[in-house]
Amino acid sequence: MLHYLAQRYPLDAILFRERGSPDPRAALPPGLIQENLLIDLPYHRRGGLARVWRNLKRLRRDVPPLVDRFAGYEAAIERFCKGHRWNVVVLEHFWTAPYRTLLGEFSDSTVLNLHNVESRLHELSAQVEPGPVGAGHRRFAAACRRLEAEFLPQFDIVLTASDEDRELARRISSQAIAHVYPNAIPEREAPCVTVKNQIVFTGNLAYHPNQAAVGWFASSIWPLLCERYPGLEWVLAGKNPEAVRKYVRSSPGVRLTGEIPDTWTELAGSSAAIVPLRSGSGTRIKILEAWGAGAPVVSTAIGAQGLAAEHGKHLLLADNVQDFADAVGSLLDSPKLRGSLIEQGRSLLAEKFTWAAGWKALDRLGI
């Protein structure tokens, strides 16, 4: 999105980070943005008790977690906006939507880029999380749905990651002007590496759908694969590995890499990329990256939702324990099947989910 906008407009940016984290501006190519405002969010303790206490207070106030996390910076944003007039303001993620009224005063049009439909994400999480955690997700789902109905109609354009999310946004508000802008990755060659006896899961391991996926796979599916394929390794590649360590502490053959500069090579060297998600919204970048790197994918239906991918052609789909284990096993046993899925996955990626494909969607919308 940033690269697309920078080709058409002088580009300014408002950025958030947790205080003490790396400066996000350092990750941007020089000259991509002109003026910028960096807002430091207060540091949050990541321990279980601290998170429970924060979310209990949010439940009492009926405010979704990330809407609460990013709230309260109107004064700083208004000071930055003074003296500016932009053709278009793009707000990333639903939790920035409450700033639309303020930013709309300084722009000709406003666009909301929904990476997820947050109410749906919480609804699905409530179905797989037990007890009080599930009840909390149900409350947050209702709070998100109320705010989505309020804010989505206020934007000139709402961008969703898939047709399914677009229709959901339109059901939430018949006045929402929703269009698909697919998640996408830049085109690059797949690495030429030797495939190892390993499977891989990638992503931010503190993201709660990823945590739940790792927990389910570790307790139910990984033991079956360890018994069937001695010496098989399961690689968990992504930041915040401490968030899932408890699920795999007693599991053999698990390697937590933490955040690595480029997951491309790790994916390319794996016999399968697994996506055992049972909750979430939007579409999964982890599948696009696996296709691009040349790793065959095994996913749940929810994990692959929105990608128009066919079972047995672009990836393998499995929603229960035995089927998922069998699907991974079929890739470990069959280089021919791996090769076919890799070829077709890369073909679908090139057709629909590269930067160029995404930019065409934005161009059609006149953004």
Secondary structure by P-SEA (a helix, b strand, c coil): caaaaaacccccbbbbbcccccccccccccccccbbbbbbcccccccaaaaaaaaaaaaaacccaaaaaaccaaaaaaaaaccccccbbbbcccccccaaaaaaacccbbbbbcccaaaaaaaaaaaccccaaaaaaaaaaaaaaaaaaaccccccbbbbccaaaaaaaaaacccccccccccccccccccccccccccccccccccaaaaaaaaaaacccaaaaaaacccbbbbbbcccccccccccccccccccccccccaaaaaaaccbbbbbccccccccaaaaaaaaabbbbbbcccccccccccccccbbbbccaaaaaaaaaaaaacaaaaaaaaaaaaaaaaacccaaaaaaaaaaacc
